[in-house]
Amino acid sequence: MARYCAGMTAAGAGTSLRPIIGLLSTASVTGCIRMIGIWNTQGIACAYKVVSFTGGTAGAAQVEHKYRVNAPPALCTAFGLWTADATIVEDTGYRVQAGAAVGSGAMFPFGDNGLETAVGSTAGIGLIPIGTGQVCEVYIEWDE
């Protein structure tokens, strides 16, 4: 397996149906998420949760970084803020309450087995706000 990561300043705060960042599978390849990180860029508290989803319209594709120079290019793709509602399939239970300070946030490590996306080009895992979100710095790390 090869490991990849992508990060960005979210293009917006997201909604309960529009992830601020997500990793999409392909029709035949799933991503195994190893870690997600999120940090507040505002002086207003916000909360986010990790969900699996399908559909909607993903925002801008993010540039993936390969951890190993000779690894093949990533097949799964990290995308920024969704521009049309996705269907939330499952709440994974992971949550963060980012305090009312720039730099407040958390990293979610997903252990030995990771958190695997479902198969399908619109199936993914990402972050959505609980209530009103804020613009945050985010990153996602995965194996394929």
C-alpha positions as CSV (number, residue, x, y, z in Angstrom):
1,M,0.0,0.0,0.0
2,A,1.1,3.5,-0.7
3,R,0.3,6.5,1.6
4,Y,-0.9,9.9,0.5
5,C,-2.1,13.2,2.1
6,A,-3.7,16.4,1.1
7,G,-4.5,19.5,3.0
8,M,-6.0,23.0,2.5
9,T,-7.7,25.9,4.0
10,A,-11.4,25.1,3.6
11,A,-13.2,27.1,1.1
12,G,-16.1,27.6,3.5
13,A,-17.6,26.4,6.7
14,G,-19.7,23.6,5.2
15,T,-23.2,22.5,6.1
16,S,-24.7,19.3,7.6
17,L,-24.8,17.9,4.1
18,R,-21.7,19.6,2.5
19,P,-18.3,18.3,3.7
20,I,-15.5,20.8,4.0
21,I,-13.1,18.1,2.9
22,G,-13.6,14.5,1.9
23,L,-11.8,11.6,0.3
24,L,-13.6,10.0,-2.6
25,S,-13.1,6.4,-3.8
26,T,-13.2,5.2,-7.4
27,A,-15.4,2.6,-8.9
28,S,-12.9,-0.1,-7.9
29,V,-10.5,1.4,-5.4
30,T,-11.2,2.5,-1.8
31,G,-9.1,4.7,0.4
32,C,-8.1,3.7,3.9
33,I,-8.0,6.9,5.9
34,R,-5.3,6.9,8.5
35,M,-5.8,10.4,9.9
36,I,-7.8,13.6,9.6
37,G,-6.8,16.9,11.1
38,I,-8.7,20.1,11.6
39,W,-7.8,23.5,13.2
40,N,-9.9,26.6,13.7
41,T,-8.8,29.8,11.9
42,Q,-11.3,32.0,13.6
43,G,-11.9,33.3,17.2
44,I,-15.3,31.5,17.3
45,A,-15.8,28.0,18.5
46,C,-17.0,25.3,16.1
47,A,-17.7,21.6,16.1
48,Y,-17.2,19.0,13.3
49,K,-17.8,15.3,12.9
50,V,-16.5,12.6,10.5
51,V,-19.1,11.0,8.3
52,S,-19.4,8.6,5.4
53,F,-21.4,10.0,2.5
54,T,-22.3,9.6,-1.1
55,G,-23.3,11.9,-3.9
56,G,-23.5,15.7,-3.9
57,T,-21.1,17.8,-5.9
58,A,-17.5,17.9,-4.7
59,G,-15.6,21.2,-4.8
60,A,-12.0,21.6,-6.0
61,A,-9.7,18.6,-6.2
62,Q,-6.8,18.9,-3.9
63,V,-3.2,18.1,-4.7
64,E,-2.1,14.7,-3.2
65,H,1.4,14.2,-1.8
66,K,2.9,10.8,-2.0
67,Y,4.8,9.7,1.1
68,R,7.1,7.4,-1.0
69,V,8.7,8.9,-4.1
70,N,8.3,5.8,-6.1
71,A,4.7,5.2,-5.2
72,P,2.1,5.2,-8.0
73,P,-0.1,8.3,-8.3
74,A,-3.1,8.4,-6.0
75,L,-6.4,7.0,-7.4
76,C,-8.7,8.2,-4.7
77,T,-9.0,12.0,-4.6
78,A,-9.3,14.5,-1.8
79,F,-11.8,17.3,-2.5
80,G,-12.7,20.6,-0.9
81,L,-16.0,22.1,0.1
82,W,-19.0,20.4,-1.6
83,T,-21.1,22.7,-3.7
84,A,-24.3,20.5,-3.7
85,D,-25.7,18.4,-0.9
86,A,-24.4,14.9,-0.3
87,T,-26.3,12.1,1.3
88,I,-24.9,11.3,4.8
89,V,-24.7,7.5,5.0
90,E,-23.3,7.0,8.5
91,D,-21.9,9.1,11.4
92,T,-18.6,7.5,12.4
93,G,-18.7,8.8,15.9
94,Y,-15.6,10.9,15.6
95,R,-16.1,14.6,16.7
96,V,-14.0,17.6,17.5
97,Q,-15.0,20.8,19.4
98,A,-12.5,23.4,18.2
99,G,-12.3,26.2,20.8
100,A,-12.7,29.9,20.1
101,A,-9.1,30.4,19.3
102,V,-7.0,30.3,16.1
103,G,-5.2,27.0,16.1
104,S,-7.6,25.1,18.3
105,G,-8.4,21.7,16.8
106,A,-7.6,18.0,16.8
107,M,-6.2,15.1,14.8
108,F,-8.2,11.9,14.4
109,P,-5.9,8.9,14.1
110,F,-7.8,5.8,12.9
111,G,-5.5,3.1,14.2
112,D,-4.1,-0.1,12.6
113,N,-6.9,-0.7,10.1
114,G,-7.9,2.8,9.2
115,L,-11.3,4.0,8.3
116,E,-12.2,2.7,4.8
117,T,-14.3,4.4,2.3
118,A,-17.0,2.5,0.4
119,V,-16.5,1.6,-3.3
120,G,-18.0,4.0,-5.8
121,S,-16.9,7.3,-7.4
122,T,-19.2,9.4,-5.2
123,A,-18.6,7.4,-2.0
124,G,-16.4,9.1,0.6
125,I,-15.6,10.1,4.1
126,G,-15.3,13.7,5.2
127,L,-15.9,16.4,7.8
128,I,-19.2,18.2,8.2
129,P,-20.1,20.9,10.8
130,I,-22.3,20.2,13.8
131,G,-24.3,23.4,13.9
132,T,-22.5,26.5,12.5
133,G,-19.0,25.8,11.2
134,Q,-16.0,28.0,10.6
135,V,-13.3,28.2,8.0
136,C,-10.7,25.7,9.1
137,E,-7.3,24.3,8.1
138,V,-7.8,20.6,7.3
139,Y,-5.9,17.6,6.1
140,I,-6.5,14.0,5.3
141,E,-4.0,11.1,5.1
142,W,-4.8,7.7,3.5
143,D,-3.5,4.5,2.1
144,E,-4.5,2.8,-1.2
